[in-house]
Amino acid sequence: MIRICLTALVFGLSLAGLSHAGEKEDMEQIDKMQAFGDIDNAAALKQFQEFEANLPSDATYQVKLRTLKTMIGLLYDAGKAKQAEKENAALLALATRQGDKDSIAFAQIGEALQALDAGHPEQSIATLTEIQARTKNSNDPELRIRIQNAFAAVYASTARFELALSHYLEALKLTELQPRRQIQSKLYRLNSIANLYNAMKNPEKALATVDEALKLSPVASEPKTLSSLRIAQGVAFAQLGRNKDALQAYERALAIGREASLASIEVTALGNIADQYLVMQNFVEAERTSKLAYAKSVEMDDDYSKAFATVNWGFALGGQGKIAQGAEKVNTVIAYFEKIEARADLEGVLDELGRMYEKAGMYKEALSVVRRQQVLSNELFRSDGAKAVATLQETFNADQRQKQIELLARENQLKDADIKNRRLQQIITLLAAVVTIMAGIFIFLLYRRVRRANEKLLEANQQLEFHAVRDPLTGLYNRRSFVDLMRTRMISAEKDRRGDDSSNPDCLILMDIDHFKQINDTWGHAVGDSVLMEVAHRLKKAVRDTDMVLRWGGEEFLIYSPKSHPSQLTRLVERVLFAIGEQNIQVGDISVPVTVTAGFISLPFSGIPEEVCNWEKAMQMADMALYLGKAHGRNRAYGLAKLLVPQEQAMKVLDHDLSAALTEGMVELIEVVGPVKAKENGETENVAD
């Protein structure tokens, strides 16, 4: 059976040789080294273990905390789950001594996932629900994402796919709030969603999600991310019957996993390759690959991986005619899945075992397995909310009963073939069975059609919610998403902001494409749309991962840059102006000169409390600064640096008239001029003129 890769890609990675001169230096070095673990896990793990061993006793709490979180992620990727659990216990002890509620919850989520691995999903849900209630006011995006991921993993493992999808989508939205490794986190969430679509038997959606992830960023080509995406891609190909493509995707993931020493990826890829050989009826290769997967899972001490390798091994033996040996291995896995309550996996194994018996002509054994599968299917059906469609459930049961009738008829036919006086009765029974089966199939297909329609409706609603915050042309966030962010920011402002936050205020840069109407009038709206898309692309490249780029409306764009140091603000604005205006935008054979005019301001502004000057007033002042730039020739930006008079006096004028405030010397203004180009006679001119 296919195994979907659900490795927790939550943590960052490795570091070595760090100096301990101070917390800032250590943290910066950790950030630089994290990407190394995505490329070579074994080397990163070795270096990080050396760093952890040499960590001085006087290292700050934050450094120790980040060290433990990073080590946990490395160990899980290396397939060392038991060691990762020990590090998680150390994390819990450290956070408890410090009284750090968010980090205590972070470690307890790890314990909830351990309970899931041990076969106690309901216990995991109860623990996660309590943690979520206790941390509902937390402003730590990493913790909030981890809670959503954990809920999704539990629901996916118990076949409650709609609930799992809603939690993964919520985690994906929360990645926008992460201050670091935002792109990597978004890729991990997309990978999880692709895996879930595969579990929901929606391979088309899974492939589309993988493609979206691969196009999102060059980070997707890093081994840790790329190998996981290739496995998800392979599962989708397998469901579509594209066996060669599936096998190729799994083999590419295996090669990447081995080269990067990602044991969890390696064992998953081996298991899926074995399953693919089973589908292709190459049972000798399936057995060989299953043995490799089993050996790797034993090395990892991973019971779940051992179970998948064993069941594939058993079906490979059955395919070679070694039914008794194969069934023995499969039944050990069935007992394990029953123990840990992995019902979705158990149902799949029973289905394949019944097929193996039926193919071998062992109808009595096949009938027994089908009956067990029917009971389990009913349980899964009810857990998915089937009470709302009880009538359709009965049609599903009818179809299962017809399978039993068919198997019984075959068994009776073998036993009573020599009894001529019952031949007519057997014929009538078989004809009735065929008619009933056809009716059952029709009703079951009708049931599936209704259920799929409901699933698609739910999925469409979730996707609509997800895309409601995106601009359809540029893919940037839209005005609604910014308003929602500002609302959340204001609610948590008092709790989040400390006394030294004024040294690193947020920044708003509002900009407008110069002479955009002229571009549309000269070359048409298609060229205008291409210009908008390229401007969006250049803006995203010009800012930090933590900055938010939005299409504010029409030809207006907005950059929200949190925690921007004032000394870097002018450079950021200048970088944006040059990113847009330094090179013409090429649309086919047309070279379009494009510049922007901008207005910018810090938030909070000049030490004014946000109760007095909130983000909406700040945007109003940035807009006035933008139009001041247009009045002075365009291709430039004006920014409000600080107040020169008391705020009570200045705000009365700034609310509506920036020019008057400047004339009366109330505010200091910064000017940043955009790029210039050379004329043919050697002189220079402003690009916008």
C-alpha positions in Angstrom: 0.0 0.0 0.0 1.2 3.5 -0.7 2.6 5.5 2.2 2.1 9.2 2.1 5.1 11.1 3.5 3.8 13.1 6.6 7.3 13.9 8.1 7.0 16.9 10.4 8.9 19.7 8.6 8.5 22.1 11.4 11.9 23.0 12.7 15.0 24.8 11.4 18.5 23.3 11.2 22.0 23.1 12.0 24.9 25.1 13.4 28.5 24.5 14.3 31.3 26.5 15.7 29.2 29.3 17.1 30.8 32.0 19.2 29.0 32.7 22.5 29.9 36.3 22.7 26.2 37.2 23.0 22.7 36.1 22.2 22.4 38.2 19.1 25.6 36.7 17.5 24.4 33.2 18.3 21.0 33.7 16.9 22.3 35.2 13.7 24.7 32.3 13.3 21.9 29.8 13.9 19.7 31.5 11.2 22.6 31.3 8.7 23.2 27.6 9.5 19.6 26.4 9.4 19.5 26.0 5.6 22.4 23.6 5.8 20.2 20.9 7.4 17.9 21.0 4.4 20.8 20.1 2.2 22.8 17.5 4.3 21.0 16.3 7.4 23.8 13.9 8.6 26.5 16.5 8.5 24.3 19.1 10.0 23.2 16.8 12.8 26.8 15.9 13.7 27.9 19.5 13.8 24.9 20.6 15.8 25.5 17.8 18.4 29.0 19.1 18.8 27.6 22.6 19.3 25.0 21.5 21.8 27.7 19.6 23.8 29.9 22.7 23.9 27.1 25.1 24.8 28.3 27.1 27.9 26.2 27.1 31.0 25.8 30.9 30.9 24.2 30.8 27.4 21.0 32.7 27.4 17.6 31.1 27.7 16.6 32.0 24.1 19.8 30.4 22.7 19.2 27.2 24.7 15.5 27.1 23.6 16.4 27.5 19.9 19.1 24.9 20.3 16.6 22.3 21.6 14.0 23.1 19.0 16.5 22.8 16.2 17.9 19.5 17.5 14.4 18.0 17.6 13.8 18.8 14.0 17.2 17.3 12.9 16.6 14.1 14.8 13.1 13.6 13.3 14.4 14.1 9.8 17.2 11.6 10.5 14.6 9.0 11.6 15.8 9.1 15.2 12.4 9.5 16.8 13.4 8.1 20.2 16.2 10.6 20.6 13.9 13.4 19.4 11.5 12.5 22.2 14.3 12.9 24.8 15.2 16.3 23.4 11.5 17.3 23.6 11.4 16.3 27.3 14.5 18.5 27.9 12.7 21.3 26.1 9.7 20.9 28.4 11.9 20.9 31.5 13.8 24.0 30.4 10.6 25.9 29.5 9.0 24.9 32.8 11.9 26.2 34.9 11.7 29.5 33.0 7.9 29.7 33.3 7.6 30.1 29.5 4.0 29.2 28.7 4.3 29.2 24.9 7.4 27.0 24.9 5.8 24.6 27.5 2.8 24.3 25.1 5.2 23.8 22.2 6.8 20.8 23.9 3.4 19.4 25.0 2.3 19.4 21.4 5.3 17.1 20.8 4.0 14.8 23.5 0.5 14.8 21.9 2.0 13.7 18.6 3.9 10.9 20.4 0.5 9.7 21.8 -0.7 9.6 18.2 2.2 7.5 17.1 1.5 5.2 20.1 -2.1 4.6 18.8 -4.1 7.1 20.9 -5.5 9.7 18.5 -8.4 10.7 20.8 -6.0 11.4 23.6 -3.9 13.5 21.2 -7.0 15.5 20.3 -8.0 16.1 23.9 -4.5 17.3 24.8 -4.3 19.6 21.7 -7.7 21.0 22.5 -6.6 21.9 26.1 -3.4 23.4 24.8 -5.3 25.5 22.2 -7.6 26.9 24.8 -4.7 27.7 27.2 -2.7 29.5 24.5 -5.6 31.3 22.6 -4.1 34.7 23.3 -0.5 33.7 22.2 1.1 35.9 19.6 3.8 33.3 18.7 3.1 32.4 15.1 5.4 29.3 15.3 3.3 27.9 18.2 0.0 28.7 16.5 1.2 26.9 13.3 2.4 23.9 15.3 -1.0 23.5 16.9 -2.8 23.7 13.6 -0.4 21.1 12.0 -0.8 18.8 15.0 -4.6 18.8 14.7 -4.4 18.2 11.0 -2.0 15.2 11.5 -4.3 13.6 14.0 -7.4 14.1 11.9 -5.7 12.9 8.7 -4.5 9.7 10.5 -8.1 8.9 11.5 -9.5 9.6 8.0 -11.3 12.9 9.1 -9.9 14.6 6.0 -12.1 17.6 5.8 -11.1 18.7 9.3 -7.5 18.0 8.5 -7.7 20.2 5.4 -9.2 23.1 7.3 -6.4 23.0 9.9 -3.7 22.8 7.2 -5.2 25.8 5.3 -5.3 27.8 8.6 -1.6 26.9 9.2 -0.8 28.1 5.7 -2.4 31.5 6.3 -0.5 31.8 9.6 2.9 31.5 7.8 2.5 35.1 6.7 3.0 36.1 10.3 6.3 34.3 10.8 9.3 36.6 11.3 11.8 34.0 9.9 12.0 31.2 7.4 8.6 32.2 6.1 9.0 30.7 2.6 10.2 27.3 4.0 7.3 27.2 6.3 4.9 27.9 3.5 6.4 25.1 1.4 6.1 22.6 4.2 2.4 23.5 4.6 1.8 23.1 0.8 3.5 19.7 0.9 1.2 18.6 3.8 -1.8 19.8 1.8 -0.7 17.8 -1.2 -0.3 14.7 0.9 -3.7 15.2 2.3 -5.3 15.6 -1.2 -3.6 12.3 -2.0 -5.2 10.7 1.0 -8.6 12.1 -0.1 -8.1 10.4 -3.5 -7.9 13.7 -5.3 -4.6 13.4 -7.3 -5.3 16.3 -9.6 -5.5 18.7 -6.7 -2.4 17.1 -5.2 -0.4 17.7 -8.4 -1.6 21.2 -8.7 -0.5 21.9 -5.1 2.9 20.4 -5.7 3.3 22.5 -8.8 2.3 25.6 -6.8 5.0 24.8 -4.2 7.7 24.2 -6.9 7.0 27.5 -8.5 6.8 29.4 -5.2 10.5 29.8 -4.6 14.0 28.5 -5.4 13.9 27.2 -1.8 11.7 24.3 -3.1 14.8 22.8 -4.8 16.5 22.2 -1.4 16.8 18.4 -0.8 14.5 18.3 2.3 11.7 20.1 0.6 12.1 18.7 -2.9 12.3 15.1 -1.8 9.0 15.4 0.1 7.3 17.1 -2.8 8.5 14.4 -5.2 7.0 11.7 -3.0 3.6 13.5 -2.9 3.9 13.9 -6.7 4.6 10.1 -7.1 1.5 9.2 -5.0 -0.7 11.4 -7.2 0.8 9.9 -10.4 0.1 6.4 -9.0 -3.5 7.2 -8.3 -3.9 8.4 -11.9 -2.5 5.2 -13.2 0.7 6.9 -14.5 2.9 4.1 -13.1 6.2 5.0 -14.8 5.9 8.6 -13.8 5.1 7.5 -10.2 8.1 5.2 -10.1 10.4 7.9 -11.5 9.2 10.4 -8.9 9.8 8.0 -6.0 13.3 7.1 -7.3 14.2 10.8 -7.6 13.0 11.3 -4.0 15.0 8.3 -2.9 18.2 9.6 -4.5 17.8 13.0 -2.9 17.0 11.5 0.5 20.1 9.3 0.5 22.4 12.1 -0.7 21.1 14.4 2.0 21.0 11.7 4.7 17.3 12.1 5.3 16.4 8.7 6.7 12.6 9.4 7.0 12.5 10.3 3.3 14.6 7.3 2.3 12.4 4.8 4.0 9.2 6.4 2.7 10.5 6.4 -0.9 11.6 2.8 -0.6 8.1 1.8 0.7 6.4 3.6 -2.1 8.7 2.1 -4.8 7.9 -1.4 -3.4 4.2 -0.6 -3.6 4.5 0.7 -7.2 6.2 -2.6 -8.2 3.3 -4.4 -6.7 0.9 -2.4 -8.8 3.0 -3.2 -11.9 3.1 -6.9 -10.8 6.8 -7.0 -10.6 6.7 -9.0 -7.4 10.4 -10.0 -7.3 11.5 -6.3 -7.3 8.7 -5.5 -4.9 10.1 -8.1 -2.4 13.6 -6.8 -2.9 12.7 -3.2 -2.3 10.4 -4.1 0.7 13.3 -5.8 2.4 15.5 -2.6 1.9 12.7 -0.5 3.4 12.3 -2.9 6.3 16.1 -2.9 7.1 16.1 0.9 7.0 13.0 1.1 9.3 14.7 -1.3 11.8 17.8 1.0 11.7 15.5 3.9 12.5 13.6 1.9 15.2 10.3 3.2 13.6 7.4 0.7 14.1 5.2 2.5 11.6 7.7 2.3 8.8 8.4 -1.4 9.7 4.7 -2.1 9.3 4.5 -0.6 5.8 7.6 -2.4 4.7 6.2 -5.7 6.1 2.8 -5.4 4.5 4.4 -4.8 1.1 6.8 -7.7 1.6 3.8 -9.9 2.4 1.9 -8.9 -0.8 5.1 -9.4 -2.8 5.3 -13.0 -1.5 1.6 -13.5 -2.2 2.1 -12.3 -5.8 4.8 -15.0 -6.3 2.3 -17.7 -5.1 3.7 -17.9 -1.5 0.2 -17.2 0.0 0.8 -18.6 3.4 4.1 -16.7 4.0 2.6 -13.5 2.6 -0.5 -13.7 4.7 1.5 -14.3 7.8 3.4 -11.1 7.4 0.3 -9.1 6.4 -1.6 -10.4 9.5 1.1 -9.1 11.8 0.6 -5.7 10.4 -3.1 -5.9 10.7 -2.7 -6.7 14.4 -0.4 -3.7 14.8 -2.8 -1.3 13.0 -5.6 -2.5 15.2 -3.5 -1.9 18.3 -2.7 1.7 17.4 -6.2 2.4 15.9 -4.8 3.3 12.5 -8.2 2.6 10.9 -7.7 4.2 7.5 -4.5 2.2 7.0 -6.1 -0.9 8.3 -9.0 -0.6 5.9 -6.6 -0.4 3.0 -4.6 -3.5 4.1 -7.8 -5.5 4.5 -8.9 -4.5 1.0 -5.6 -5.7 -0.6 -5.6 -8.9 1.5 -9.1 -9.8 0.3 -8.0 -9.3 -3.3 -4.9 -11.5 -2.7 -7.1 -14.3 -1.4 -9.7 -13.9 -4.1 -7.0 -14.0 -6.9 -5.6 -17.2 -5.3 -9.1 -18.8 -5.4 -9.3 -18.8 -1.6 -12.9 -17.5 -1.4 -13.6 -18.6 2.1 -10.7 -16.6 3.4 -11.5 -13.7 1.1 -15.1 -13.6 2.5 -13.8 -13.4 6.1 -11.6 -10.5 5.2 -14.3 -8.6 3.3 -16.6 -9.0 6.4 -13.9 -7.4 8.6 -13.4 -4.7 6.0 -17.2 -4.0 6.0 -17.3 -3.5 9.7 -14.3 -1.1 9.6 -15.7 0.8 6.6 -18.9 1.4 8.5 -17.0 2.8 11.4 -15.0 5.1 9.2 -18.1 6.2 7.4 -19.9 7.1 10.7 -16.8 8.9 12.0 -16.9 11.1 8.9 -20.4 12.3 9.7 -22.5 9.8 7.7 -25.5 10.2 10.0 -26.6 13.0 7.8 -26.9 10.6 4.8 -28.1 7.4 6.6 -30.0 6.2 3.5 -26.9 6.3 1.3 -25.0 4.4 4.0 -27.4 1.5 3.6 -26.7 1.4 -0.1 -23.0 1.2 0.7 -23.7 -1.7 3.0 -25.8 -3.4 0.3 -22.9 -3.3 -2.1 -20.7 -4.9 0.6 -23.3 -7.6 1.2 -23.4 -8.4 -2.6 -19.6 -9.0 -2.5 -20.3 -11.5 0.3 -23.0 -13.2 -1.8 -20.7 -13.4 -4.8 -17.9 -15.0 -2.8 -20.3 -17.4 -1.1 -21.7 -18.4 -4.5 -18.3 -19.2 -5.9 -17.4 -21.3 -2.8 -20.7 -23.2 -3.1 -20.2 -23.7 -6.8 -16.8 -25.3 -6.1 -18.2 -27.6 -3.5 -21.5 -28.6 -5.2 -20.5 -28.7 -8.8 -21.3 -32.5 -8.9 -24.8 -32.2 -7.5 -27.0 -31.9 -10.7 -30.3 -31.8 -9.0 -29.4 -28.4 -7.5 -28.1 -26.8 -10.7 -31.3 -24.9 -11.4 -31.3 -23.4 -7.9 -27.7 -22.3 -8.3 -28.4 -20.7 -11.6 -31.4 -18.7 -10.2 -29.2 -17.7 -7.2 -26.4 -16.5 -9.4 -28.8 -14.5 -11.6 -30.3 -12.9 -8.5 -26.9 -12.1 -7.2 -25.9 -10.4 -10.5 -29.1 -8.3 -10.6 -28.6 -7.3 -7.0 -24.9 -6.5 -7.5 -25.8 -4.3 -10.5 -28.4 -2.5 -8.5 -25.9 -2.1 -5.6 -23.2 -0.7 -7.9 -25.7 1.8 -9.3 -26.8 3.0 -5.9 -23.2 3.0 -4.6 -22.1 5.1 -7.5 -24.9 7.5 -6.8 -23.8 7.7 -3.2 -20.2 8.4 -4.2 -21.4 11.1 -6.6 -23.4 12.9 -3.8 -20.5 12.6 -1.3 -17.9 13.9 -3.8 -20.2 16.8 -4.6 -20.3 17.6 -0.9 -16.6 17.3 -0.6 -16.0 19.5 -3.6 -18.4 22.1 -2.2 -16.5 22.1 1.1 -13.2 22.3 -0.7 -14.4 25.1 -2.9 -15.5 27.1 0.1 -12.1 26.6 1.8 -10.3 27.5 -1.4 -12.5 30.6 -1.8 -11.6 31.7 1.7 -7.9 31.1 1.0 -7.9 33.0 -2.3 -10.2 35.8 -1.0 -7.1 37.5 0.4 -5.1 37.4 -3.0 -5.2 39.7 -6.0 -6.1 37.4 -8.9 -3.8 39.2 -11.4 -0.5 39.6 -9.5 -0.9 37.0 -6.8 -0.1 39.6 -4.2 -2.1 40.0 -1.0 -5.0 42.4 -1.4 -6.4 45.2 0.7 -8.7 42.9 2.7 -5.7 40.8 3.9 -3.9 44.0 5.1 -7.0 45.2 6.9 -7.3 41.9 8.7 -3.6 42.0 9.6 -3.9 45.5 11.0 -7.0 44.5 13.0 -5.0 41.6 14.6 -2.1 43.9 15.1 -4.2 46.5 17.0 -5.8 43.9 19.2 -2.4 42.6 20.4 -0.5 45.9 20.2 -0.4 46.5 24.0 0.8 43.0 24.8 3.3 42.8 21.9 5.0 46.1 22.1 7.6 46.8 24.7 9.4 50.0 25.6 12.2 49.6 23.1 9.9 48.8 20.1 10.0 52.5 19.1 13.5 52.0 17.9 12.3 49.5 15.3 8.9 50.6 14.2 6.9 49.2 11.3 7.0 50.9 8.0 4.3 51.6 5.3 5.3 52.5 1.7 2.4 53.4 -0.5 3.4 53.7 -4.2 1.7 54.4 -7.5 2.9 53.6 -11.1 3.7 56.8 -12.9 1.6 57.6 -16.0 -0.1 54.1 -16.0 -3.1 55.4 -17.9 -0.7 56.5 -20.7 0.8 52.9 -20.8 -2.7 51.5 -21.2 -3.6 54.1 -23.8 -0.4 53.6 -25.8 0.0 49.8 -25.8 -3.3 48.4 -24.6 -4.6 46.9 -21.4 -2.8 43.5 -22.0 0.5 45.3 -21.8 -0.7 47.2 -18.8 -1.5 43.9 -17.0 1.9 42.6 -17.9 3.5 45.7 -16.4 1.4 45.2 -13.2 2.6 41.6 -12.9 6.3 42.5 -13.4 6.1 45.4 -10.9 4.7 42.9 -8.4 7.5 40.5 -9.1 10.2 43.2 -8.8 8.7 44.4 -5.5 8.7 40.9 -4.0 12.4 40.5 -4.9 13.3 43.9 -3.5 12.0 43.4 0.0 12.7 41.0 2.9 10.9 37.6 3.3 9.2 39.1 6.4 7.8 42.1 4.5 4.3 42.0 3.0 3.7 43.3 -0.6 0.1 44.1 -1.5 -1.8 45.4 -4.5 -3.7 48.3 -2.9 -5.9 48.9 -5.9 -5.5 49.7 -9.6 -1.9 50.7 -10.2 -1.3 51.3 -6.4 0.9 49.0 -4.3 1.7 48.9 -0.6 4.7 47.5 1.3 4.3 46.7 5.0 7.7 46.2 6.5 7.6 45.2 10.2 10.4 46.0 12.6 12.3 48.2 10.2 15.3 50.1 11.7 15.0 53.8 10.8 18.6 53.9 9.5 17.6 51.3 6.9 14.3 52.8 5.9 15.7 55.2 3.2 17.8 52.4 1.7 14.7 50.2 1.5 12.7 52.9 -0.3 15.6 53.7 -2.6 16.0 49.9 -3.4 12.3 49.8 -4.3 12.5 52.8 -6.6 15.5 51.4 -8.4 14.0 47.9 -8.6 11.1 49.3 -10.6 12.6 52.1 -12.6 16.2 51.1 -13.3 15.4 48.7 -16.1 12.5 49.0 -18.6 9.9 46.3 -18.5 10.0 44.1 -21.6 6.6 42.9 -22.9 7.2 40.9 -26.0 8.9 43.3 -28.4 7.8 46.3 -26.5 10.1 48.0 -24.0 8.1 50.0 -21.5 9.8 52.6 -19.2 8.1 52.3 -15.8 8.7 54.3 -12.6 6.8 54.7 -9.3 6.1 57.6 -7.0 5.8 56.7 -3.3 5.0 58.1 0.1 6.3 56.4 3.3 5.9 56.7 7.1 6.8 54.7 10.2 4.2 53.2 12.5 4.0 54.3 15.2 5.0 57.7 13.8 7.4 59.9 15.7 6.5 58.4 19.1 2.8 59.2 18.7 0.6 56.6 20.4 -1.3 54.6 17.9 -4.5 55.5 19.7 -3.9 59.0 18.4 -2.3 58.2 15.0 -3.4 54.7 14.0 -2.5 52.8 10.8 -5.4 54.5 8.8 -4.2 58.0 9.6 -0.6 56.9 8.8 -1.8 55.6 5.4 -3.6 59.0 4.9 -0.3 60.9 5.5 1.6 58.5 3.3 -0.9 59.1 0.6 -0.5 62.9 0.9 3.3 62.4 0.7 2.8 60.3 -2.5 0.8 63.1 -4.1 3.5 65.6 -3.1 6.0 63.4 -5.0 3.8 63.5 -8.0 3.6 67.3 -7.8 7.4 67.5 -7.8 8.1 65.4 -10.9 7.3 61.8 -10.0 9.9 59.0 -9.9 10.6 59.8 -6.3 9.4 59.2 -2.7 8.7 61.5 0.1 8.7 60.2 3.7 7.6 61.8 7.0 10.6 61.5 9.2 9.5 63.0 12.5 7.5 65.8 14.1 9.3 69.1 14.9 6.5 70.5 17.1 4.3 68.9 19.8 1.9 66.2 18.5 -1.2 68.0 19.6 -0.3 71.0 17.5 0.9 69.0 14.4 -1.9 66.4 14.1 -4.5 69.1 13.7 -2.9 70.1 10.4 -1.3 66.8 9.3 -4.8 65.1 9.3 -5.7 67.0 6.1 -2.9 69.2 4.8 0.7 67.9 4.5 1.9 71.0 2.5 0.6 73.4 5.2 2.4 71.3 7.9 5.7 71.5 5.9 5.3 75.3 5.3 4.8 75.8 9.0 7.8 73.7 9.9 5.8 71.1 11.8 7.3 67.9 10.2 10.7 66.8 8.8 10.4 65.4 5.3 12.8 62.9 3.6 13.2 62.8 -0.2 14.4 59.8 -2.1 15.0 60.2 -5.9 14.5 57.4 -8.3 16.9 56.3 -11.1 17.9 58.4 -14.1 19.0 57.2 -17.5 21.3 58.7 -20.1 19.9 60.6 -23.1 21.4 60.0 -26.6 23.3 63.3 -26.4 25.0 62.2 -23.2 22.9 64.2 -20.8 20.8 62.6 -18.1 17.1 62.8 -17.5 14.6 61.5 -15.0 13.1 58.2 -16.2 9.5 59.4 -15.6 9.9 62.8 -17.4 
